[in-house]
């Protein structure tokens, strides 16, 4: 993303492709210098990496560039009646933004208080992020689609390690996709009737894995009353069946009696309203909320062959995406390429449900190409055959992604705490291939950051969050709706 507010070109984020292999410097000497500071498998986030290892973007920007490009797939969820169809769409959304990044490169670590905000060309998706901590490096991010009432938010704890012949970087920390499945834009209940409060299940999630994130309603309440899963559950419990018949479209958003408020009582004195951002408007209908929880949200990325052998990047690790409301779980494994056999970029996985001892669906393929359905439980075969007639769960070539040129900066690129302003000179040096200029500019930023921390420790200054606030739920820092998210 340049000073004109537009994003850099795809795949290399504006990096000169000739630099994607490290450029003209001694890789052995550089690795040896870094290795002397740490032990094998040590954490790289605590040391200063030379700019030759860096892309001209920060973690805050990468989170935006990768995710916002495929966010429009989430708007399809409310048009899908069966929870398995929605789970397969979530899988597609999750895999869509992955790209083969420049070899051996990592984004710059944002400094404490650094922010980055952007939006798509149609201003449907809004992205806000802020660096919550520098050591350890933790970023808070939030995507909003106001008109569709969709949110994607989480915390990213960046880890970077060095081992024998490789450098690895990954993001730990949870992320939550919260979607309103209500198809009809119903007006909110008027005075004199009972209205249901929206309950944040992601907050309760932090209290326990088993059931704390679930809504106060039987989990068998599915959108599709005729689905095989719903039919199986009906046989198990007549009580849950009666609930299902009363609200066949409720996927997971009913509240307990404690969450029902009688608004027919005498009116209270009006409270003084706080100024809120125009982006924090409430939905003009009764929401039906469904959540998908990712923890961790991303696998580790490895740069192999630093000292010997073929040089290539690969993703390795396991990711689980679970829905507390429907109980469906998506398990994705990014497999490691072997020394003798095996290919990079391979993905294997499955979708399961606690009511079935067997996997509901299995899939396999390459995230850089296609991923195909391998096996489907007989109870769900008709649904999958109709939803995926060609048996392809993911096709990289067929993706319709938002182009990088259609992602625009919110606010000014010269804003004091904006990533674009903080790393401006460093990025110019990296893009031009002038590593001396880049290293000098990078050191200035990092020295300023160290002084800022000393002033904090000595009580000279007090750091305050700008767009986020602490929370006791699964996601520890969430968007602050009282903050001016549109501020220049």
N, C-alpha and C positions, 0 to 999 in steps of 0.2 A: 504494500500500500504506500503510495507516494505522497508527496506534499499536497497533491491536488485532491486527496481524499479517496482516491481509487486504490483498490487492492492490486498487489503485484500479480504477475502472470502465474498461471498454475504450475504445479508440480515442484518448482524450485523457489517459489515465493519471490521471484525477481533476482535470484542469485545467478550470476554468470555460470552457465552449464559447465564451462571449463574448470570451475572451481569445485565441482561436485566430487572430484577425486582427491581433494586436498591441495591442489595447486603446487607451486614450485617451492618445496621446502623439504627438509629431511624428516620423513615420517618416523624413522627409527630414533633419531635424536629427540624429537618432540615427545614421543611416547616414553622414552627413557627418562626425560626430565619430569614428566608427570608421574611416572611410576615411582620415582625416587621420593615423592611426597606422600605416597600412600602404599598400603600393602595390597596384594592381589585381592580383587573383589571389593576394594575399598570404595567409599563414597566420594564421587567427584564433585558433589555440590558444595563441599566445604573448601575447595581450592579454586584458584583462578585459572581458567582454561584460556589458552591463546585464541585469538579470533579466528585462526584457521580452522578450528573445530566448530565454529558457530555459523548459524544462518542469520541473515539480517532481519530477524523477527524475534519477538519474545514469546514465552509460553502463552501469555494472554492473547496474543494475536493468533497463534497456531490453533488454540482452542476455538477461536471464532472462525477462522478460515476453513478448518476441517468440518466442523459441525453444522455451520449455518448453510453450507452448500446443499445438504440433503434434508434440511428440516421440513421442507414442504411435504415429505412423505408422511409426516405425522398427521397432517390434515386429512389424510384418507381414512384414519382409524374410525371416525364417527360414522362412516358409511358402511362399515363391516359389521355384520350381525354376530358372527361367531368369534369367540375369544381366540381360537386357534388361528383364524385369519388375521386377527390383530397381532398375535404373537409373531407370525411370519412376516408381517409388515414391519414390526419393530426390528426383526433380524435384518431386513433389507436396509432400514434406516441406519442401523448400527454399522453395517459393513460399508455403506455407500461412500463416506468421506475419506476412507483410507487411501493413501497414495504412496508410491515408492519415492521416498524422499532422498535428497542428495546423500551419497555415501559418506558415513562418518561424521555427519553434521548434527548439531543439536541447537535448539533455539537458545537465545540469550535468557539468563535468569532475570526476571523483573526485580526491581528494587522495592523495598517496603513502601507502600502507598501508591505505587504505580497503577495507573488505570488504563483501560482500553474499552472503547464503545464503538459499535458499528451497527449497520442495518443493511438489509437487502434493498435493491433498487425501488421496489414497490412499498417499502417501509412497512412491511408486514411483520418481519422478524426483527426484533430488537435484541442486541447483545450488550451486556454490561459485565465488566470484570474488574477485579481489584486484587493487588498483591497484599495478602493478609499478614504473611510472615516471610522473612528473608532466610532465616536459619531456624528451623528447616524451611525450605521454600514451599509455601502453600498459597495457592491462588483460589479465589472464589469467583464463580461465574454464574450467569443467569441469562437464559434466552426466554423471550416473551413473544407470543403471538396473541395480541390482545383481542382481536375480533373472534378468534376461534377458542380463546381461553385455554391455551396450551403453554406449559412451562417446562423448561429443561434447566435444572440447576444442580450445582454440586461444588465440591472442593477438590482441588487437584494438588496432591503432594508429589512433587517431582523428585525422582530418584535417578541418579546416574552413577554407574559403577564401571570399573575397569578390571578386566581379567586377563588371562593368558591369550593374547591375540585378538581381543575384542573390546569394544566399548558398548555399554548398554544403557538405555534410558527408558524410563517408564513413569507412568502416573498412577499413584495410588490414591485412594479416597473415593467416596461414594458419589453417585450422581442419580438424580431422580427425574423421570419423565412423568409429568402430570397432565392428563388429557381429559377434557370435558367431552363426554360422548353424547350429550343431549343433542338430538337432531332438530327438534322444534324449538325455536326461540320463544319460549314461554315467558310471559311477564312474571315478575316476582309476586309472591303472595301479598295481598293487600291487608290493611289493618283489620283486626277482628278474626283472622285466621291464624293457624299455626304454621310457622315457617321453619324449615330445617336449616340449621347452621352447617356451614361447610367445615368438616373436621379434617385437620391435617394429619393424615396417617403417617407421613414421613417423620413427623416429630415423635410420635409414639414408637416408631420403628427403632429409635435410639435406645429404648428401654429394654428391648429384647428381640431376638430373632424369630421366635416361634409364632407368636400371635399378636404382639403388641402393635404391629403396623396394620392389622386387619380392621375393617370397619365393624361397628357393632351390629352386624346382621349376619345371618348364615351365609357362608361363602358360596353356597350353591345357587345364589341368585344370579343367573346368567342372562345376557341379552337375548339369546335365542332359546325360547322355551322348548323348541322341538329338537334341540341338539342331542346327540347321543349321550354326551356327558350329563346334560340336564335330566334326560330320561333315566339314566342310571341312578342319579341322586334321588329322583322322585320315588323310586322303589325303596330306597333306604329309609326315608323319613317322610311320613305323611304330613308332619308338621311343617317341614321345610317345603313340601310340595304346595301346601296351602299358601305359604308366603310367596312362593314362586308364581302361583296363579294370580295373586293379587297385584304383583308388579313385574310382569314379564320383561319389561325393558330396563329394569334396574340392574346394572352390571355390578356395582359395588359401592354405592355412595349413600346408602341409607344410614341414618344416625340412631343412636339409642335414645331412650326417653329422656335422658339427662341432657341431650343435645336439642331438645325441642323447646321452643320459647313461645309462650302465650303472649301475643302482642295486643290482646284485647283489653288489657288492664289500663288504668288511668295513665295518660301521657305524662312523661317526665320532662323536666326542664331541659331545653336543648343545650347540648354541649358545644363548646367552641371547636370548630373544625380545624384540623391542621392542614396546611398546604401540602398537597400531594402532587406527584408528577401526573401528567396527562396519560402516561403509559400504565397507570395502576388502576384503571377503571374496572369495576366489578361486572361480571356477566349479567346481561339483561334477561336471564332465564334461570330456572332451577337446575343447577349443575348435576351431572352424573359423572363422578370422578373415578378415573382408573389410573393407577400408577404402575410404573415399571422402574424397579430399583436395580442399579448396576453397582456392584461393589466387589472387586475394583472395576473402574470404568474402562480401563484400557490395558492391553497386554504390554509386555516389555518389548522395546525395539532394539535389535542387536546390529552392530556393524562388525561383520566377521572378516577375518583375514587381514588384520592390521599389519602383522609382521611377516606372514607367509600364507601361501594358498590363495584361492580366489577371494576377491573382495565382493561382498554383497550385503544388503540389508535384509533382515527378516523380523517378523513379529513372532514372539513366543510367549505362551501363557494361556491361562484359563480365565474366562469371563462368564459370570452368571447373571442373567437378567430375569428377575422374577416379578410376578404381579401378585401382590397380597390379596387382591380382590378376587381374581379368577383362579388363583393357585397355579397357573401355568408357569413353568420355568424353562428358560432357554439357556442351554449350556454350550458354549463355544470354546473350542480348543485350537489355538494357533500352534501347530506342531513345528518342532525343530528339525531342520534338514540334517541327516546323518553325514558322517564323514565319507562313507562309501556309497550308501544308497539313500533314497529319500529326496524329495524336492522341496525347495523353499516355498513359502507362501501358501502352504497347505492348511486347510481348515476342516476339522471334523466336529460334529456336534449332534445334539438331540434336543427334543422338546419333551418334557414329561409333566405328569399331573399326579398328585398323591392318590387319586382314586384308581389309578392304573399301575399295576406292578411292572408292566412292560413300558418301553418308551413309546410315546405317542407318535413320534416321527424322528427319523435320523437323516442327516445330511452330510455331504462331503464334497470337497472340491478345492479350488484356489480362489482366494479373495481377490486376486489380481485378474481373474478370468470369470469362471462360472462355478456355482455351487449347486449341486443337484440333490433332490430328495432321493434317498436310498431305500427307505423302508417306512411304511405307514401302518399304524394299527388299524385293523379292519373296521372298527367303529368310526374312524375318521377318514377312511379312504374316499368316500364320496365327496366330502367337504374339500379335501386337498386336491382331488382330481378336478373339481370345478374351479377352485381358486388358482391352482397352478396346473393348467392342462398339459403343459410341456414338461412338467416335472422339474423345472428350474426355479430354485428358491432365490438365486441371486445371479445377476449378469452384469459385470462391470461395464461392458461395452454398451449395454442398453440403458444405462442410467441417464436420467435427465436432471443434471445437477445445475445449481445456480453457478454462473460463471464468476470467476474472481473479479472481473471488471464491474460486476453488478453488486459488489459489496462496498459500501461507502462508510467513511468515518463519520461518527457523530461528534460534533464539536470541532475545535480547531486542532490541526496537527502541531501547533506551537503551544498548546495548552501545557502548563507547567508540569503536571504529573502524567501527561499522556505518553504512552510508549513511543510514539513517533518522535516526540520532542526530546525525550531523555536519551534515546539511542541514535539520534539523527546522524551525528558525525561518525559513529561507529559503523552504522549501516552503509554510509557512503563509501567508507574504506573497504568494507567486505565486498560490496557490489563491484567496486572498481578493481578489486584484486590487490589493493595496496594495504597489505597486512600491517605495515608499520604504522600507518595512519589509524587503522582500525584498533590496533592494540593500545596506542596512546590515548585515543578517545575513550576506549573501554576502561582503561585504568582511571581516568578522571572521574567517570561515573561511579566506579567501585570505591574510590577513595572518598568521594563525597558521601557515599552510603555508610562507610565505616565511621565517618565523623558524626553522621546523623545518629547512629547507634550509641556512640559515646555520649552525645548530648542527652539522649534519652536516659541512659544509665545514670548520668550525673544530675538528672532532674532539670536540665536546662529547657527541654522541650517535652511535650506530651503528644504522642502520636494518636490520632483519631481516625477511625474509619470513615470513609466518605459515602460509599454506596451500599455497604453491607453492615450487618449487625450479628453479634453472637447468638446462637440458639442452642437449646439442649436436646435437639433431635438428632437424627442420623447425620444430617448435614449440619456441621457445626457453625457455619457462617452463611446466612441467607440474605437475600436482597432486603434492603431497608426501604419500604414503600413510602416512608415519610421523607426520604432524601429527594433532592431535586435531580432526578435522573436525566433531565434535559439540559442541565446547566452547561454553559460554554466553558 
